[in-house]
Amino acid sequence: MGRVTAKLPDAYRLISTVPAVSDHLKLRERAGLSTMTRRQAEAGLRGSWTACHVVHEPSGETVAMGRVIGDGGCFFQVVDMAVLPEHQRRGIGDTLLAHLLDRIRGAAPGAYVSLLADPPGRRLYAKHGFRETAPSSIGMALRLG
């Protein structure tokens, strides 16, 4: 599968850093991701291998984000992919994911990249070459309480 080339609409700017903690929490909530505490968000953002976010320039609002966690060489996981509902369907998520994957390719060619795909993002991830791993392997998770 070739690389996906994506470009943001003119009113948007991609920034190659983690978003502010408050923006991270807002994006997770408004995009329908699971909730987390401010303390969890602060620690998680600090632990990012790479990240980026998108600002809507006319309003100055952070409207999208994506992060990668990983060991820097062999294994990476795409997390926190979120675009505010009113800014979806404009290629923003596509551009975020392409940017993150290019960062991984540049640092660790041949690395294993995984993610957990909720139904709304599955088409986007498939477009970038992600495939379901079942039945040979399945994702498993544990939420500590």
Rosetta blueprint (number, residue, H / E / L):
1 M L
2 G L
3 R L
4 V L
5 T L
6 A L
7 K L
8 L L
9 P L
10 D L
11 A L
12 Y E
13 R E
14 L E
15 I E
16 S L
17 T L
18 V L
19 P L
20 A L
21 V H
22 S H
23 D H
24 H H
25 L H
26 K H
27 L H
28 R H
29 E H
30 R H
31 A L
32 G L
33 L L
34 S L
35 T L
36 M L
37 T L
38 R H
39 R H
40 Q H
41 A H
42 E H
43 A H
44 G H
45 L H
46 R H
47 G L
48 S L
49 W L
50 T E
51 A E
52 C E
53 H E
54 V E
55 V E
56 H E
57 E L
58 P L
59 S L
60 G L
61 E E
62 T E
63 V E
64 A E
65 M E
66 G E
67 R E
68 V E
69 I E
70 G E
71 D L
72 G L
73 G L
74 C L
75 F E
76 F E
77 Q E
78 V E
79 V E
80 D E
81 M E
82 A E
83 V E
84 L L
85 P H
86 E H
87 H H
88 Q L
89 R L
90 R L
91 G L
92 I H
93 G H
94 D H
95 T H
96 L H
97 L H
98 A H
99 H H
100 L H
101 L H
102 D H
103 R H
104 I H
105 R H
106 G H
107 A H
108 A L
109 P L
110 G L
111 A L
112 Y E
113 V E
114 S E
115 L L
116 L L
117 A L
118 D L
119 P H
120 P H
121 G H
122 R H
123 R H
124 L H
125 Y H
126 A H
127 K H
128 H L
129 G L
130 F L
131 R L
132 E L
133 T L
134 A L
135 P L
136 S L
137 S L
138 I L
139 G L
140 M L
141 A L
142 L L
143 R L
144 L L
145 G L
